[in-house]
Amino acid sequence: MLEAPYLLRPFRPDDLSSVVEVNRVCLPENYSPYFFMEVFKSCPEAFIVAERENHVVGYIMCRLEFGFSDVRRFRMVRKGHIVSVAVLPDYRRQGIGREMVSSAMKALELHGAEECFLEVRTANDEAVKLYKDMGFDTVRTVAHYYHDGADAFLMNVRLPYSPPANQHS
Ligand SMILES: CC(C)(COP(=O)(O)OP(=O)(O)OC[C@H]1O[C@@H](n2cnc3c(N)ncnc32)[C@H](O)[C@@H]1OP(=O)(O)O)[C@@H](O)C(=O)NCCC(=O)NCCS
């Protein structure tokens, strides 16, 4: 049987409870509904959901920040921060994660971001591979970044985004 295609679209406030649920299922970092809405207001176009048969199966949310570049010494830049991204387990390995990251970066670019960065658990091999494949570099390891004491890689890619030669998008 042919699988229904997925659709990426901007987050709407009435998606909030679905996004909170995807976050709860997929990640140990869970946030209040207020926090999701604050991130949404920071850059609405870079808060994207993936929908399959009218159900939200994934999301990405990003914040626009201004501060020192992670890769260009002493330069102040506008940066896009990927705060959270997740895809429900049954819908993984179909390209949804990659396409959401790529679409969010395009939105961040349009808002003048020169870099995009994120933190990821050093033990999260799937996500680290996704970001590396997309061209993110590891800037440094942040010890005890997470509440449970786990370390994070800080990863960064320059914008405008151009995917590595062997990538689809
Ligand atoms: C990380 C996550 C968002 C990836 O979503 P996804 O829709 O499965 O990602 P994609 O299908 O677009 O995969 C893109 C690439 O990531 C890598 N990847 C993703 N899952 C992988 C896995 N289980 N094993 C190895 N590589 C993997 C591969 O390079 C893959 O490309 P390929 O399928 O062409 O080999 C998803 O695994 C997830 O929600 N994990 C739990 C939440 C999480 O860890 N979020 C990130 C926090 S920083």
The ligand as an ORCA input file, in Angstrom:
! r2SCAN-3c Opt
* xyz 0 1
  C      16.673     13.238     15.197
  C      15.316     13.066     14.512
  C      14.559     14.391     14.595
  C      15.564     12.702     13.036
  O      14.299     12.679     12.383
  P      14.054     11.783     11.073
  O      12.806     12.255     10.439
  O      14.144     10.351     11.421
  O      15.321     12.189     10.206
  P      15.523     11.899      8.640
  O      14.672     10.776      8.185
  O      15.374     13.195      7.934
  O      17.020     11.418      8.633
  C      18.019     12.241      8.125
  C      19.375     11.624      8.393
  O      19.647     11.568      9.793
  C      20.425     10.407     10.074
  N      19.638      9.516     10.919
  C      18.395      9.750     11.381
  N      18.002      8.703     12.160
  C      19.028      7.822     12.169
  C      19.206      6.558     12.781
  N      18.267      5.993     13.553
  N      20.392      5.926     12.584
  C      21.343      6.479     11.823
  N      21.217      7.688     11.192
  C      20.073      8.340     11.385
  C      20.706      9.756      8.730
  O      21.878     10.368      8.226
  C      19.498     10.188      7.924
  O      19.707     10.170      6.553
  P      19.388      8.830      5.717
  O      18.041      8.341      6.160
  O      19.433      9.319      4.292
  O      20.489      7.877      6.081
  C      14.499     11.915     15.147
  O      15.330     10.758     15.218
  C      13.967     12.226     16.532
  O      12.900     12.806     16.680
  N      14.714     11.814     17.573
  C      14.257     12.048     18.962
  C      14.289     13.523     19.308
  C      15.687     14.094     19.124
  O      16.675     13.463     19.430
  N      15.738     15.339     18.614
  C      16.979     16.038     18.387
  C      17.391     16.727     19.617
  S      18.805     17.769     19.329
*
